Amino acid sequence: MTENVVSTGTVNTVKEVWEKRIKKHNEDLKREKEFQHKLVRIWEERVSLTKLKEKVITEDGRVILKIENEEWKTLPSSLLKLNQLQEWQLHRTGLLKIPEFIGRFQNLIILDLSRNAISEIPRGIGLLTRLQELILSYNKIKTVPKELSHCASLEKIELAVNRDICDLPQELGNLLKLTHLDLSMNHFTTIPPAVLNMPALEWLDMGSNRLEQLPDTIERMQSLHTLWLQRNEITCLPETISKMKNLGTLVLSNNKLQDIPVCMEEMANLRFVNFRDNPLKLEVTLPPSESIDEEEERELFGLQFMHMYIQESQRRADHQVNCSTTLPISTNTDG
C-alpha cells in the first residue's frame, strides 16, 4: 500500500515537472515568434522607408513625396522619419486611409491624395495649421470632419467625385483664406451654409450634384467670381443672384430652368454664362454673325442669348400689359 502511494506521488511530481517544462517551452516559442515578427516588422519598416526615400524629390523649393501608379494601401509609421516633407502627391496607389499620424507633419503645405480609395478624413488633419491645399478628389469619402476648420491656412479644397458627400460641417465657414472649393459629382441637394459663409471664396464648383434650388442668401458670396452649377436639377434662380456683383462666370447647363430672371440684366461683371440644355419656355434665335470667325467664337446659349431672352421676356410682358389696358369696356344699356 505504501509503495503504491510513493509511486503515485513520484508520478505526480514527474508530471508537474514535465508540465512546467512544456509550459516554459511554449512560452519560449511564443516569445521567439514575437521576436521574429518584431524583426520582420522592423525589416519591413526599413525597406518601406528606403522605398519612400526614393520617392522624395525637390521641386520649386519644396520637399515632395511623389508616388504614382504603385500600390501603397497603407503608409508605414516609418514615414514619420520624413517629417520635413512639405507636399504629398500620392495618386492611384490604392491608399485606403490617411494615417492617424498625419497631424505630426507640421511642415505640410499641400496634401494631394486624389484617385485612391480613401473612405474617411481623420480628425488629426486639423493639426496641419500650415496646410494650404487639400486635394482628395476621386476617393470614397462620405463625411468631412469639423476639425478641418482648424487648418486656418487652407486656400484650396477639392473633394470632387467622392459621390456620397452630402453636407459640410458649419465650422468650415471659418476658413477665412479659402478661395477655391470643388464639390462636384457628390450628393448635395443644396449649397451648404458653411459654403455661403466662406468670406474669401472666389471659385466654386457644385456641378453634377442634386441641387434643386439656390438659396436666397447666395448673395452673401460677394467674393465669388466663378460658379459652376452644371448637371443639377435647378428649376429657378433667386432674384438675389443679381446682387453677386463680382460674379464673372456662371455655368447652368443641363438643369431644369424654365426662365431667366430679368434681374440678371443688372449683372454688369458677368462675362460668361451657359444656359444650354434647359427647358426654357421662350425660344430665342440669335441674329446671324457678320463673319465666320465670329460665328465660331459665339456661345449659342451664352451672354448674348441671355440678354436677348430677357429682352424678349420683357417685350412679351409689356405686350400683355398693353393688351389688358386696351380691352374694350362693356357698358350696361339695360334700363
Wavefront OBJ file of the C-alpha trace (Angstrom):
o trace
v 0.000 0.000 0.000
v 2.810 2.354 0.981
v 4.656 1.556 -2.219
v 1.567 2.488 -4.264
v 1.330 5.867 -2.508
v 5.011 6.596 -3.097
v 4.707 5.564 -6.727
v 1.686 7.820 -7.285
v 3.464 10.768 -5.633
v 6.518 10.253 -7.838
v 4.366 10.189 -10.989
v 2.620 13.389 -9.971
v 5.936 15.079 -9.311
v 7.315 13.998 -12.671
v 4.099 15.145 -14.342
v 4.342 18.579 -12.742
v 7.970 18.882 -13.826
v 7.116 17.983 -17.411
v 4.100 20.327 -17.460
v 6.310 23.173 -16.279
v 8.923 22.318 -18.890
v 6.278 22.158 -21.642
v 4.738 25.442 -20.486
v 8.131 27.110 -20.392
v 8.962 25.680 -23.823
v 5.700 27.032 -25.248
v 6.312 30.417 -23.667
v 9.835 30.444 -25.113
v 8.431 29.549 -28.544
v 5.837 32.332 -28.255
v 8.472 34.879 -27.259
v 10.698 33.701 -30.086
v 7.852 34.059 -32.597
v 7.017 37.525 -31.273
v 10.670 38.485 -31.521
v 10.844 37.136 -35.064
v 7.665 39.040 -36.009
v 9.148 42.156 -34.479
v 12.320 41.691 -36.502
v 10.227 41.192 -39.646
v 8.263 44.365 -38.914
v 11.433 46.327 -38.295
v 12.908 44.973 -41.512
v 9.720 45.749 -43.457
v 9.619 49.252 -41.985
v 13.225 49.830 -43.020
v 12.541 48.503 -46.527
v 9.426 50.693 -46.769
v 11.335 53.725 -45.538
v 14.069 53.077 -48.098
v 11.422 52.874 -50.847
v 9.738 56.042 -49.609
v 13.043 57.923 -49.520
v 13.498 57.022 -53.188
v 10.172 58.771 -53.908
v 11.196 62.063 -52.323
v 12.025 64.860 -54.757
v 12.665 68.574 -54.519
v 10.620 70.766 -56.816
v 10.154 74.551 -56.756
v 11.991 74.604 -53.448
v 9.574 72.141 -51.808
v 10.341 68.656 -50.462
v 7.753 66.355 -52.087
v 6.782 62.701 -51.616
v 5.600 61.661 -55.081
v 4.127 58.205 -55.817
v 2.161 57.353 -58.970
v 0.573 54.037 -60.026
v 2.302 51.993 -57.331
v 0.459 50.027 -54.646
v 0.575 51.541 -51.163
v -2.689 50.602 -49.442
v -1.312 51.792 -46.099
v 1.527 54.101 -45.141
v 4.063 52.821 -42.560
v 4.822 54.670 -39.336
v 8.447 54.893 -40.517
v 7.188 57.703 -42.753
v 7.358 59.885 -39.641
v 11.129 59.990 -40.140
v 10.436 62.094 -43.239
v 8.667 64.812 -41.292
v 10.412 67.508 -43.320
v 8.018 66.787 -46.209
v 6.101 69.822 -47.437
v 3.949 68.088 -50.023
v 2.436 64.659 -50.593
v 1.436 63.585 -54.100
v 0.071 60.038 -53.971
v -2.080 59.145 -56.991
v -3.560 55.766 -57.972
v -1.842 53.912 -55.134
v -4.939 52.166 -53.743
v -4.438 54.017 -50.444
v -7.288 53.046 -48.102
v -6.842 55.598 -45.342
v -4.979 58.718 -44.373
v -2.711 57.689 -41.458
v -3.752 58.842 -37.994
v -0.293 60.348 -37.519
v -0.881 62.833 -40.367
v -1.096 65.666 -37.831
v 2.591 65.265 -36.987
v 3.644 66.517 -40.430
v 3.648 70.130 -39.377
v 5.519 71.302 -42.484
v 2.861 70.069 -44.923
v 1.643 72.739 -47.345
v -0.036 70.540 -49.970
v -1.763 67.190 -49.356
v -2.779 65.632 -52.688
v -4.180 62.107 -52.318
v -6.572 62.108 -55.267
v -7.578 58.955 -57.170
v -7.268 56.480 -54.317
v -9.726 54.514 -52.147
v -9.784 56.695 -49.016
v -13.057 56.420 -47.087
v -12.565 58.983 -44.327
v -10.580 62.032 -43.276
v -9.006 61.659 -39.795
v -9.717 64.348 -37.217
v -5.977 64.751 -36.729
v -5.836 66.631 -40.012
v -6.909 69.686 -38.051
v -3.370 69.895 -36.639
v -1.978 70.874 -40.057
v -2.075 74.614 -39.490
v 0.238 75.366 -42.448
v -1.746 73.318 -44.974
v -2.774 75.426 -47.968
v -4.162 72.818 -50.389
v -6.159 69.656 -49.663
v -6.920 67.568 -52.755
v -8.946 64.406 -52.138
v -10.946 64.070 -55.364
v -11.830 60.631 -56.759
v -11.987 58.788 -53.441
v -14.766 57.218 -51.343
v -15.164 59.868 -48.644
v -18.654 60.307 -47.164
v -18.182 62.903 -44.434
v -15.854 65.781 -43.656
v -14.712 66.317 -40.028
v -15.297 69.680 -38.375
v -11.627 69.632 -37.286
v -10.704 70.583 -40.863
v -11.791 74.104 -39.930
v -8.663 74.351 -37.751
v -6.497 74.335 -40.891
v -6.541 78.120 -40.944
v -4.112 78.443 -43.886
v -6.282 76.473 -46.329
v -6.772 78.213 -49.672
v -7.927 75.281 -51.811
v -10.095 72.203 -51.142
v -11.015 69.645 -53.801
v -13.458 66.859 -52.896
v -14.851 66.153 -56.368
v -16.111 62.695 -57.372
v -16.460 61.198 -53.929
v -20.113 60.529 -54.834
v -21.623 60.387 -51.333
v -20.707 63.672 -49.606
v -23.993 65.496 -48.943
v -23.106 68.173 -46.381
v -20.249 70.091 -44.797
v -19.839 70.984 -41.111
v -20.882 74.540 -40.257
v -17.410 75.186 -38.809
v -15.837 75.200 -42.287
v -17.329 78.654 -42.768
v -14.461 79.837 -40.545
v -11.864 79.114 -43.250
v -11.073 82.757 -43.892
v -8.434 82.184 -46.586
v -10.271 79.578 -48.680
v -10.673 80.822 -52.274
v -11.174 77.581 -54.253
v -13.698 74.805 -53.480
v -14.576 71.848 -55.717
v -17.554 69.749 -54.551
v -18.641 68.481 -57.966
v -20.067 64.994 -58.516
v -21.281 64.358 -54.996
v -24.708 64.152 -53.328
v -25.511 67.739 -52.316
v -29.141 68.895 -52.587
v -28.372 72.488 -51.645
v -25.372 74.773 -51.205
v -24.275 74.171 -47.580
v -24.488 77.151 -45.181
v -20.767 76.693 -44.477
v -20.014 77.498 -48.116
v -22.224 80.603 -48.064
v -20.247 81.825 -45.030
v -16.779 81.500 -46.584
v -15.779 85.178 -46.934
v -12.872 84.787 -49.373
v -14.370 82.137 -51.692
v -13.796 83.057 -55.350
v -14.250 79.768 -57.253
v -16.946 77.169 -56.547
v -17.843 74.022 -58.489
v -21.007 72.176 -57.445
v -21.715 70.629 -60.817
v -23.232 67.137 -61.097
v -24.941 67.120 -57.715
v -28.660 67.110 -56.900
v -29.278 70.809 -56.374
v -32.942 71.720 -56.881
v -32.753 75.388 -55.993
v -30.295 78.040 -54.907
v -30.716 79.741 -51.515
v -31.880 83.365 -51.397
v -28.784 84.030 -49.274
v -26.491 83.227 -52.209
v -25.730 86.950 -52.424
v -23.567 86.547 -49.308
v -20.807 85.124 -51.528
v -19.635 88.563 -52.567
v -16.092 87.474 -53.440
v -17.231 84.738 -55.828
v -16.244 85.253 -59.470
v -16.757 81.714 -60.865
v -19.735 79.437 -60.175
v -20.200 76.028 -61.825
v -23.685 74.524 -61.395
v -23.982 72.324 -64.485
v -25.830 68.980 -64.414
v -28.125 69.593 -61.469
v -31.911 69.825 -61.110
v -32.278 73.581 -60.592
v -35.723 74.817 -61.641
v -35.415 78.558 -60.961
v -32.922 81.220 -59.911
v -33.407 83.553 -56.930
v -33.669 87.298 -57.563
v -30.761 87.800 -55.156
v -28.355 86.296 -57.683
v -28.222 89.720 -59.340
v -26.534 91.093 -56.206
v -23.439 88.926 -56.742
v -21.521 91.878 -58.119
v -18.187 90.114 -58.689
v -19.604 87.082 -60.496
v -17.989 86.808 -63.928
v -18.616 83.162 -64.899
v -21.880 81.275 -64.330
v -22.454 77.810 -65.803
v -26.039 76.481 -65.606
v -26.145 73.985 -68.466
v -28.128 70.735 -68.099
v -30.584 71.871 -65.447
v -34.379 72.298 -65.359
v -34.601 76.077 -65.712
v -37.747 77.325 -67.374
v -36.925 81.006 -67.259
v -34.113 83.546 -66.886
v -34.859 86.246 -64.296
v -34.922 89.795 -65.653
v -32.760 90.977 -62.748
v -29.731 89.228 -64.290
v -29.569 92.123 -66.748
v -28.090 94.110 -63.845
v -25.038 91.827 -63.508
v -22.513 94.138 -65.142
v -19.417 91.993 -64.440
v -20.882 88.800 -65.939
v -18.643 87.775 -68.844
v -19.598 84.150 -69.445
v -22.840 82.237 -68.899
v -24.158 78.946 -70.234
v -27.872 78.054 -70.303
v -27.549 75.162 -72.733
v -29.870 72.146 -72.316
v -32.524 73.764 -70.122
v -36.273 73.590 -70.858
v -36.608 77.374 -71.211
v -40.157 78.390 -72.091
v -39.160 81.045 -74.641
v -37.438 80.306 -77.932
v -34.835 82.876 -78.850
v -32.825 82.907 -82.067
v -29.587 84.838 -82.201
v -29.082 87.161 -85.178
v -26.685 85.912 -87.891
v -22.999 86.649 -87.316
v -21.145 89.081 -89.530
v -18.220 86.708 -90.079
v -17.325 83.007 -89.868
v -14.805 83.684 -87.100
v -17.435 85.455 -85.010
v -19.837 82.546 -85.552
v -17.268 80.033 -84.310
v -16.492 82.025 -81.189
v -20.094 82.763 -80.269
v -21.690 80.794 -77.451
v -25.219 79.897 -78.609
v -26.603 79.885 -75.071
v -24.230 82.445 -73.619
v -24.299 86.095 -72.637
v -25.842 87.416 -75.859
v -28.526 84.741 -75.660
v -29.284 85.718 -72.045
v -29.723 89.404 -72.935
v -31.947 88.605 -75.910
v -34.008 86.182 -73.808
v -34.584 88.832 -71.129
v -35.496 91.420 -73.776
v -37.992 89.016 -75.357
v -39.411 88.192 -71.929
v -39.880 91.904 -71.177
v -41.396 92.550 -74.611
v -43.987 89.866 -74.083
v -44.747 91.103 -70.580
v -45.220 94.637 -71.908
v -47.429 93.336 -74.692
v -49.649 91.532 -72.215
v -49.953 94.693 -70.117
v -50.864 96.743 -73.188
v -53.451 94.193 -74.244
v -55.050 94.188 -70.818
v -55.247 98.005 -70.710
v -56.796 98.331 -74.210
v -59.554 95.766 -73.749
v -62.969 97.274 -74.628
v -65.056 98.276 -71.654
v -68.548 96.859 -71.829
v -71.403 99.233 -70.894
v -74.687 98.142 -69.463
v -77.530 99.514 -71.687
v -80.328 97.972 -69.669
v -82.696 100.437 -68.048
l 1 2 3 4 5 6 7 8 9 10 11 12 13 14 15 16 17 18 19 20 21 22 23 24 25 26 27 28 29 30 31 32 33 34 35 36 37 38 39 40 41 42 43 44 45 46 47 48 49 50 51 52 53 54 55 56 57 58 59 60 61 62 63 64 65 66 67 68 69 70 71 72 73 74 75 76 77 78 79 80 81 82 83 84 85 86 87 88 89 90 91 92 93 94 95 96 97 98 99 100 101 102 103 104 105 106 107 108 109 110 111 112 113 114 115 116 117 118 119 120 121 122 123 124 125 126 127 128 129 130 131 132 133 134 135 136 137 138 139 140 141 142 143 144 145 146 147 148 149 150 151 152 153 154 155 156 157 158 159 160 161 162 163 164 165 166 167 168 169 170 171 172 173 174 175 176 177 178 179 180 181 182 183 184 185 186 187 188 189 190 191 192 193 194 195 196 197 198 199 200 201 202 203 204 205 206 207 208 209 210 211 212 213 214 215 216 217 218 219 220 221 222 223 224 225 226 227 228 229 230 231 232 233 234 235 236 237 238 239 240 241 242 243 244 245 246 247 248 249 250 251 252 253 254 255 256 257 258 259 260 261 262 263 264 265 266 267 268 269 270 271 272 273 274 275 276 277 278 279 280 281 282 283 284 285 286 287 288 289 290 291 292 293 294 295 296 297 298 299 300 301 302 303 304 305 306 307 308 309 310 311 312 313 314 315 316 317 318 319 320 321 322 323 324 325 326 327 328 329 330 331 332 333 334 335
